[in-house]
Amino acid sequence: MPQMQRTDFRFFHRLRVRWAEVDMQKIVFNGHYLMYFDTAIADYWRALALPYEASMHRLDGDLYVVKATVEYHASARVDDRLDVAMQCSRIGSSSMTFTGAIFRDEQHLISGEIVYVFADPATQTSRPVPQALRDIVQGYEAGESMLQTQAGDWASLGEGARAVRHAVFVEEQQIPKELESDAADAGAVHVLVRNRLGMPVGTGRLLPADAQGDAQVGRVAVDRVLRGGQVGRAVMQALEAAALARGDRRIVLHAQRTAVPFYDRLGYLREGAPFEEAGIEHQAMAKRL
């Protein structure tokens, strides 16, 4: 495999070499590089906004490795920060080839190639790569957006929003089902984010502004597998655009404690002391529009 440059890739997964991954020669044990590539591919699916298991179920198949090749150019050492670059370099009739490169800064350390076959999960017999998956992967490599964002009312978006909210709030966080929806849904602006398979992956709502022009955002939920990507940001950007368009002065919200850093990065400021809501610690936050 030829030497590659960072500019050859759109996708990068960053990791730091751990002590347990170094061998007696004080360099990364050779087999761990394949694990690095596999970890990066899992993150690649997140970049495509595809929760892997649910997406493969919808596509009526799964991907199986048939060939993996690693070429070593230089070694990584403990505490090195590595960028694992990955691209889908070829899609055949039933196979998908991923080409990878591991960089330490600009130095190309490792090359890799992993070939998958799309197959029936029950029999593991190959099937053609679905056109929908082919279009998504090729679109991502061409720089296209992987998300489709809509703003609307509960009548038009409620089914998809309810599916995301139920999975996050009721199933994952064990919040009582009766607290997941309320009468305010009917008068709110809702945002629903779907991936390019049409699967709902993120949602949130914007309540009418009060007399001071403060509008409350709530029920923000993102598919567990896709958190840390762009879905939550897409939800908030659409809600902020809706608030700005109708002339609201500020957005206020109650952030779950674990989500506070996310809202910090979006420019929201903390107000007051933390408090408990639905059995979960929250923090009031606000942003002037």
N, C-alpha and C positions, 0 to 999 in steps of 0.2 A: 504494500500500500504506500502511496506517495506521501511525502510530508505535506501537512495541511496548515492553513492559516486560520486565525479566528474569524476573519471576514468571510470564510467559506460557509459559515453557519449562522442561522437565526436563533437557535435555541441553545441555552447553556444552563446547566445545573451546577451549583457551587457546593462543595463539601470541603471539610478539613480532615486530613489524615489523622486517624486515631492510633494510639499506642498499640492497641490490640491488632492492628493491621500490618505491623512492621515485623519482619522476620529476623533471624539471627545475624543477617548481613546489615541490619539497621536500615533497610529499605523496604518499601511496600512489597509484601509477598505477591508473587505474580498472579495468583488466582483471584486476588481481590479486585484487580482491574476489571475483570468481567462483571463482578458485583457492582462496581461503580457505573459501568455502562447500563446494567439492568436497572439500577436505581434511577438513572437519568431518563431512561425510557418511560418508567412509571410517571415521572414528572412531565415528560413530553405529552402524555395523554391529558394531564391536567392543563397544559398550555393549549390543547385543543378543546378544552372545556368538556371533555368526555370522562365522566366517572366510569372507570374501566369495566367493572363487572356489569353494571346496569346497561352500559352501551353495547357490550358484546351480546348481552341477552337480547337487546332490541334488534341487533343485527343478525341474530340467529346463528351465531358461530363463536369461535374463539381463535386466538393466535397461539401457535406452537412453534418453539424454536427447532429448526432443523440443522442449523449450522452457526457456529460462533468462532470467530477468528480474532486473535489479539496479536499485535506486533509491538515490540518494545524498542523504543528509541533511547530513552533515558529514564532514570528511576526517580520516584517521589519518596520523600522522607516524612517522618512524623511531624505533625503540625503544619505541613505545607497546605496552603489553600489552593485547591484545584478547581478548574472549570471543566466540566465534562460536556463537550459539545456533541450534539446529536442532530441528524437529519435523516428523513426518509429519502433515500437516494434512488430507489427504484420500486415500482409496483408492477408485478407481473400479473398473470391471469389469476393465480391463487397465492402468490408469495409477495412479501414486503421485505425489502432490504434496508436496514438502517446502518448508516455509516457514522462512526463516532471518532472523536479525538479528545484526548485529555491534555489540558494546558496548565502549566504553572506560569502565570503571567503570560508572556508571549511565547514561551518555550513549549514546543510540541513534544510531549513525553511519550504518549501511547496512541496507537491507532487501533480501531476495532471495527468489526463488521458482524452484524447479527442478522440472520435470515429467518423470517417467520413464514409459516404457512397458515392461511385462514382455513379452518376446518370445522366439521360437525363435532360439537363437544361430546356427543354420545359415542360416536364411532371413530373419531379422529381421522376421518377421511376428508380430503381436501375439497374445498368449495371455492368458487370464484370470489375474489375480493368484492364486497358489495360496492356498487357505484357510489352510494352515499359516503362510505368511508374513504373511498378513493378521492372524491371531490373535497372532503374535509382536509385530508392530509395535503393534497396538492395545493389547496387554497392557503393553508397555513404556510407552507414553504414559499408561496408567492407573496406573502405579506398580508393576506386578507384577515379581517376580523373574524373571530370564532364565535362571537356573541350576537344575539338578536334581542334588542331591548324595546319593550313597549310600555307606554303609559296609558292608563285608561281607568274605567270604572270597575266595580266589583262584578257586575253582570258579565263583562267581557273577559276579565282576567282572573276572576275568582277561583275557577277550577284549578288552574295551574298554580296560583299563589297558595291555595289551600294545601295542595300536595306538598310543596316545599315546607310550608309552616308546620304541617303535621309531622313530617319526617324530622324536622329540627327540634321543634318545641315539645311535641307530645312524645314521640318515640325516643329521641336522643336525650332531651333534657328532663323528661318526666314531668313536664308542666301539665296540670289537669286540662283535659280536652276542652272543658267549657271556658277556659281562659284564652284559648288560642284565637277564637273569633268573638266579635262582639258587634253591637249595633252600629258602632262607628265605621265599620267596613263599608256600609252602604253609601256614606257621604264622603269617603276619602278618595284621593287620587292614588291608584295602585301602579306599581312598576313590576313588571315580570321580565326576567332575563331567561332566554332559552339558548341552548347550544344549537349547533347546526343539524342535529338530529331531531330538533323540535322538543327536546326534553326540558322541562322547567328546572332551572338550577339556582335561581335567586329571586328574591322578592322583597318588597318593602312598601309602606304606605305613608301618605302625607295627609294629615288632617287639616280641616279648614283653619285659617289663621284666626287668632283672637283679636280683641279690640286694639291691642298694641302692635299687631302685625307679626306676632310670633306663631309659627306653624310647627306642629309637632310631627316628627318622623318616628315611626315605630314599626314593629313586626318585621324588622329587617332580618332575613334568614338566607343562608347560602348553603347549598349542598355540602355536607361534611367533607367529602373527598376533594372538593374544589376550593376550599378555603386557602387563603394565602396567595391566590392568583388575582385575576382582574374582575371576577364576578361581583364581589361586594362593592368595589369602586364603581362599576357600571351602574349598579342599583342606586348608589348615593348620588352620582352625577345626574342621573335622570330625575331623581326626586328634587334635587337642588334646582335643576332647570325648570321643573314644573312650578316650584315655589317662586322662582325669580320671574317667570312669565306672568304670574298672577299678581305680582307686586308685593309679596311678603317681605317683611323686614328682616326676620331672623328665622333660622331653623333651630328648634330645641329638641333634645332627645334624651332618653334614659338608656345609657350604654351598659350592657353587662360588663362586669369587671374585666373579663378576659378580652373584651373587644375594645377597651379604652385606647390601647396603642394604635389600633386601626383608625379610630376617629381622630386621635392626635395627629396622625399623618395627613388627614384630610383637612386640617385646620380648625377643628372644633376645640373649644376651650372648656375646661372643667369648671363647674359651678357648685359650690357647697360641698358638704361631706357625703361620702357614700351612704347608701341606704339599701334596704332589702325590699324586693318586689317579686312576688310569686316564688318566694323562697330562694332567690338568687340575688347576690350583691350587685347593685347598680351604681352608676355615677351619672348625675345630670351634666349635660354638655350642651354647648350652643355655638352657633356660627352666624355671624352677620353676613347678609348677602349683598 
